Amino acid sequence: MTSQEYLYEVWTDSDKTLALYYGAVTSDLMPFPSRITRLLDAEGNLILEYNTVSVDGHPQAVLDDCTKIFGP
């Protein structure tokens, strides 16, 4: 577990490699990526995309979707 006690990995992308790959930025010159979430399976395959993220309900929505896909 990380210091935030998440049961999943949270990645830092300071060079914007992931942001470019997953579409959060269109150029590495953009100062900040868009807030998006990509859910990957254990093999790294993209299984869900959230292109609009609201801080209020988004974490619970992702958790609910993960429970539906992977079980409790």
DSSP file (Angstrom, degrees, kcal/mol; ACC not computed):
  #  RESIDUE AA STRUCTURE BP1 BP2  ACC     N-H-->O    O-->H-N    N-H-->O    O-->H-N    TCO  KAPPA ALPHA  PHI   PSI    X-CA   Y-CA   Z-CA
    1    1 A M              0   0    0      0, 0.0     6,-0.1     0, 0.0     2,-0.1   0.000 360.0 360.0 360.0 148.7    0.0    0.0    0.0
    2    2 A T    >   -     0   0    0      4,-0.7     3,-1.9     6,-0.2     7,-0.0  -0.282 360.0 -92.3 -84.1 177.4    1.1    3.5   -0.6
    3    3 A S  T 3  S+     0   0    0      1,-0.3    -1,-0.1     2,-0.1     0, 0.0   0.745 129.6  56.5 -64.9 -21.0    1.2    6.2    2.0
    4    4 A Q  T 3  S-     0   0    0      2,-0.1    -1,-0.3     0, 0.0     0, 0.0   0.511 112.4-123.6 -84.9  -3.7   -2.3    7.2    1.0
    5    5 A E    <   +     0   0    0     -3,-1.9     2,-0.1     1,-0.2    -2,-0.1   0.767  52.5 161.5  66.1  30.0   -3.4    3.6    1.7
    6    6 A Y        -     0   0    0      2,-0.1    -4,-0.7     1,-0.1    -1,-0.2  -0.486  41.7-142.2 -73.4 150.6   -4.8    3.1   -1.8
    7    7 A L  S    S+     0   0    0     -2,-0.1     2,-0.3    -6,-0.1    -1,-0.1   0.169  83.7  51.6 -96.7  16.7   -5.3   -0.5   -2.9
    8    8 A Y  S    S-     0   0    0      2,-0.0     2,-0.3    -6,-0.0    -6,-0.2  -0.911  94.9 -87.6-144.4 167.0   -4.1    0.4   -6.4
    9    9 A E        -     0   0    0     -2,-0.3     2,-0.5    -8,-0.1    -2,-0.1  -0.590  28.5-164.0 -82.7 140.5   -1.2    2.1   -8.0
   10   10 A V        -     0   0    0     -2,-0.3     2,-0.3    -4,-0.1    -4,-0.0  -0.995  17.4-151.3-120.8 122.4   -1.1    5.9   -8.6
   11   11 A W        -     0   0    0     -2,-0.5     2,-0.4     2,-0.0    -2,-0.0  -0.685   8.6-141.2-100.2 147.4    1.5    7.0  -11.0
   12   12 A T        -     0   0    0     -2,-0.3     3,-0.1     1,-0.0     2,-0.1  -0.883  13.8-172.2-100.4 137.2    3.4   10.2  -11.3
   13   13 A D    >   +     0   0    0     -2,-0.4     3,-1.7     1,-0.1     6,-0.2  -0.479  20.0 156.5-129.7  60.3    4.0   11.4  -14.9
   14   14 A S  T 3  S+     0   0    0      1,-0.3    -1,-0.1     2,-0.1    -2,-0.0   0.753  78.3  47.0 -64.8 -25.2    6.4   14.4  -14.6
   15   15 A D  T 3  S-     0   0    0     -3,-0.1    -1,-0.3     0, 0.0    -2,-0.0   0.384 108.5-123.9 -97.1   5.3    7.7   14.0  -18.2
   16   16 A K    <>  +     0   0    0     -3,-1.7     4,-2.2     1,-0.1     5,-0.2   0.650  67.9 135.0  66.2  19.7    4.1   13.6  -19.6
   17   17 A T  H  > S+     0   0    0      2,-0.2     4,-2.1     1,-0.2     5,-0.1   0.948  78.0  39.0 -61.5 -49.1    4.8   10.3  -21.3
   18   18 A L  H  > S+     0   0    0      2,-0.2     4,-3.0     1,-0.2     6,-0.3   0.884 112.9  56.7 -69.4 -38.6    1.6    8.7  -20.0
   19   19 A A  H  >>S+     0   0    0      1,-0.2     5,-2.1     2,-0.2     6,-1.4   0.901 110.7  44.4 -60.3 -41.3   -0.4   12.0  -20.6
   20   20 A L  H  <5S+     0   0    0     -4,-2.2     3,-0.5     3,-0.2    -1,-0.2   0.929 114.7  48.6 -67.2 -45.3    0.6   12.0  -24.2
   21   21 A Y  H  <5S+     0   0    0     -4,-2.1    -2,-0.2     1,-0.2    -1,-0.2   0.908 118.9  37.5 -62.3 -44.2   -0.1    8.3  -24.7
   22   22 A Y  H  <5S-     0   0    0     -4,-3.0    -1,-0.2    -5,-0.1    -2,-0.2   0.410 115.6-108.3 -94.9   2.4   -3.5    8.4  -23.0
   23   23 A G  T  <5S+     0   0    0     -4,-0.7    -3,-0.2    -3,-0.5    -4,-0.1   0.671  79.0 126.9  88.0  17.5   -4.6   11.7  -24.4
   24   24 A A  S   <S+     0   0    0     -5,-2.1    10,-2.7    -6,-0.3     2,-0.3   0.727  83.9  23.3 -78.9 -20.4   -4.5   14.0  -21.4
   25   25 A V        -     0   0    0     -6,-1.4    -2,-0.2     8,-0.2    -1,-0.1  -0.966  61.2-153.1-136.0 155.3   -2.2   16.4  -23.3
   26   26 A T  S    S+     0   0    0     -2,-0.3     2,-0.3     1,-0.3    -1,-0.1   0.502  87.0  21.1-102.2  -8.1   -1.8   16.9  -27.1
   27   27 A S  S >  S-     0   0    0      1,-0.0     3,-1.6   -11,-0.0    -1,-0.3  -0.983  71.6-125.3-155.2 146.7    1.8   18.2  -26.7
   28   28 A D  T 3  S+     0   0    0     -2,-0.3   -11,-0.0     1,-0.3    -9,-0.0   0.562 108.7  70.0 -71.6  -4.4    4.5   17.9  -24.0
   29   29 A L  T 3  S+     0   0    0      3,-0.0    -1,-0.3     2,-0.0     3,-0.0   0.601  71.2 106.8 -84.5 -13.1    4.6   21.7  -24.1
   30   30 A M  S <  S-     0   0    0     -3,-1.6    -5,-0.0     1,-0.1     0, 0.0  -0.487  70.1-140.9 -65.5 132.7    1.1   21.9  -22.5
   31   31 A P  S    S+     0   0    0      0, 0.0    -1,-0.1     0, 0.0    -6,-0.0   0.870  79.9  18.6 -67.4 -35.9    1.7   23.0  -18.9
   32   32 A F  S    S-     0   0    0     -8,-0.1     2,-0.1    -3,-0.0    -3,-0.0  -0.997  76.1-126.7-137.9 139.0   -0.9   20.8  -17.3
   33   33 A P        -     0   0    0      0, 0.0    -8,-0.2     0, 0.0     2,-0.1  -0.403  35.8 -99.6 -75.9 159.3   -2.7   17.6  -18.5
   34   34 A S        -     0   0    0    -10,-2.7     2,-0.9   -15,-0.1    18,-0.1  -0.402  42.4-101.7 -68.9 155.8   -6.5   17.3  -18.5
   35   35 A R        +     0   0    0     18,-0.1    18,-0.5    -2,-0.1     2,-0.3  -0.747  64.5 145.1 -84.1 107.5   -7.9   15.4  -15.6
   36   36 A I        -     0   0    0     -2,-0.9     2,-0.4    16,-0.1    15,-0.2  -0.897  37.1-142.4-135.3 164.5   -8.8   12.0  -16.9
   37   37 A T  E     -A   50   0A   0     13,-2.2    13,-2.7    -2,-0.3     2,-0.4  -1.000   9.7-170.0-132.0 136.2   -8.7    8.5  -15.6
   38   38 A R  E     -A   49   0A   0     -2,-0.4     2,-0.6    11,-0.2    11,-0.2  -0.995  10.8-152.8-123.2 128.3   -7.7    5.3  -17.4
   39   39 A L  E     -A   48   0A   0      9,-2.6     8,-3.1    -2,-0.4     9,-1.5  -0.898  15.5-171.1-104.4 123.1   -8.4    1.9  -15.8
   40   40 A L  E     -A   46   0A   0     -2,-0.6     6,-0.2     6,-0.2     2,-0.1  -0.825  17.2-128.5-112.5 149.9   -6.0   -0.8  -16.9
   41   41 A D    >   -     0   0    0      4,-2.3     3,-2.0    -2,-0.3    -1,-0.1  -0.264  45.4 -84.3 -83.9-177.7   -6.2   -4.5  -16.2
   42   42 A A  T 3  S+     0   0    0      1,-0.3    -1,-0.1     2,-0.1    -2,-0.0   0.748 130.7  52.5 -61.7 -24.6   -3.3   -6.5  -14.7
   43   43 A E  T 3  S-     0   0    0      2,-0.1    -1,-0.3     0, 0.0    -3,-0.0   0.463 121.8-104.8 -90.2  -1.7   -1.7   -7.0  -18.2
   44   44 A G  S <  S+     0   0    0     -3,-2.0     2,-0.3     1,-0.3    -2,-0.1   0.572  70.4 147.1  90.6   9.9   -1.8   -3.2  -18.9
   45   45 A N        -     0   0    0      1,-0.1    -4,-2.3     2,-0.0     2,-0.4  -0.626  53.8-115.3 -80.5 136.8   -4.8   -3.4  -21.3
   46   46 A L  E     +A   40   0A   0     -2,-0.3    -6,-0.2    -6,-0.2     3,-0.1  -0.569  43.4 162.8 -71.2 123.3   -7.1   -0.3  -21.2
   47   47 A I  E     +     0   0A   0     -8,-3.1     2,-0.3    -2,-0.4    -7,-0.2   0.652  61.0  21.5-117.7 -23.1  -10.5   -1.4  -20.0
   48   48 A L  E     -A   39   0A   0     -9,-1.5    -9,-2.6     2,-0.0     2,-0.4  -0.997  58.1-162.0-146.3 143.7  -12.3    1.8  -19.0
   49   49 A E  E     -A   38   0A   0     -2,-0.3     2,-0.5   -11,-0.2   -11,-0.2  -0.989   3.5-170.1-125.5 134.1  -11.8    5.5  -19.9
   50   50 A Y  E     +A   37   0A   0    -13,-2.7   -13,-2.2    -2,-0.4     3,-0.1  -0.940   9.3 173.4-120.4 105.2  -13.2    8.5  -17.9
   51   51 A N  S    S+     0   0    0     -2,-0.5     2,-0.5   -15,-0.2    -1,-0.1   0.622  70.3  52.6 -90.5 -13.5  -12.7   11.6  -20.0
   52   52 A T  S    S-     0   0    0    -15,-0.1     2,-0.5   -18,-0.1    -1,-0.2  -0.982  71.7-174.1-123.2 119.4  -14.6   13.9  -17.7
   53   53 A V        -     0   0    0    -18,-0.5     2,-0.5    -2,-0.5   -18,-0.1  -0.955   9.6-173.5-121.1 124.5  -13.5   13.8  -14.0
   54   54 A S     >  -     0   0    0     -2,-0.5     4,-1.9     1,-0.1     3,-0.1  -0.964  22.4-142.1-112.6 130.8  -15.2   15.6  -11.2
   55   55 A V  T  4 S+     0   0    0     -2,-0.5    -1,-0.1     1,-0.2    -2,-0.0   0.792  93.1  64.8 -63.7 -26.7  -13.4   15.5   -7.9
   56   56 A D  T  4 S+     0   0    0      1,-0.2    -1,-0.2     2,-0.1     4,-0.2   0.967 122.7   3.6 -64.7 -56.8  -16.7   15.1   -6.0
   57   57 A G  T  > S+     0   0    0     -3,-0.1     4,-2.0     1,-0.1    -2,-0.2   0.505 103.8  93.9-111.5  -4.7  -18.1   11.8   -7.2
   58   58 A H  H  X S+     0   0    0     -4,-1.9     4,-2.6     1,-0.2     5,-0.3   0.907  81.6  52.9 -61.9 -47.6  -15.4   10.4   -9.4
   59   59 A P  H  > S+     0   0    0      0, 0.0     4,-2.3     0, 0.0    -1,-0.2   0.909 112.5  46.3 -56.5 -41.0  -13.4    8.2   -6.9
   60   60 A Q  H  > S+     0   0    0      2,-0.2     4,-2.7     1,-0.2    -2,-0.2   0.889 110.7  52.9 -68.8 -37.6  -16.6    6.5   -5.9
   61   61 A A  H  X S+     0   0    0     -4,-2.0     4,-2.4     2,-0.2    -1,-0.2   0.915 111.1  46.6 -62.6 -43.0  -17.7    5.9   -9.5
   62   62 A V  H  X S+     0   0    0     -4,-2.6     4,-2.7     2,-0.2    -2,-0.2   0.921 112.7  49.9 -65.3 -43.3  -14.3    4.3  -10.3
   63   63 A L  H  X S+     0   0    0     -4,-2.3     4,-2.2    -5,-0.3    -2,-0.2   0.909 110.7  49.8 -61.6 -42.1  -14.5    2.2   -7.2
   64   64 A D  H  X S+     0   0    0     -4,-2.7     4,-2.0     2,-0.2    -2,-0.2   0.923 112.1  47.7 -62.5 -44.3  -18.1    1.1   -8.1
   65   65 A D  H  X S+     0   0    0     -4,-2.4     4,-2.2     1,-0.2    -2,-0.2   0.905 110.9  51.4 -63.5 -41.7  -17.0    0.2  -11.7
   66   66 A C  H  X>S+     0   0    0     -4,-2.7     4,-3.5     1,-0.2     5,-0.6   0.900 108.6  51.5 -62.1 -40.4  -13.9   -1.7  -10.4
   67   67 A T  H  X5S+     0   0    0     -4,-2.2     4,-1.6     1,-0.2    -1,-0.2   0.900 110.3  49.2 -63.9 -40.1  -16.2   -3.7   -8.0
   68   68 A K  H  <5S+     0   0    0     -4,-2.0    -2,-0.2     2,-0.2    -1,-0.2   0.894 120.6  36.4 -64.3 -39.5  -18.5   -4.6  -11.0
   69   69 A I  H  <5S+     0   0    0     -4,-2.2    -2,-0.2    -5,-0.1    -3,-0.2   0.938 133.6  21.1 -79.8 -49.1  -15.6   -5.7  -13.1
   70   70 A F  H  <5S-     0   0    0     -4,-3.5    -3,-0.2     1,-0.2    -2,-0.2   0.584 105.0-119.3-101.0 -13.3  -13.2   -7.3  -10.6
   71   71 A G     <<       0   0    0     -4,-1.6    -1,-0.2    -5,-0.6    -2,-0.1  -0.209 360.0 360.0  92.3 170.7  -15.6   -8.2   -7.7
   72   72 A P              0   0    0      0, 0.0    -1,-0.2     0, 0.0    -5,-0.1   0.484 360.0 360.0 -69.6 360.0  -15.5   -7.0   -4.1
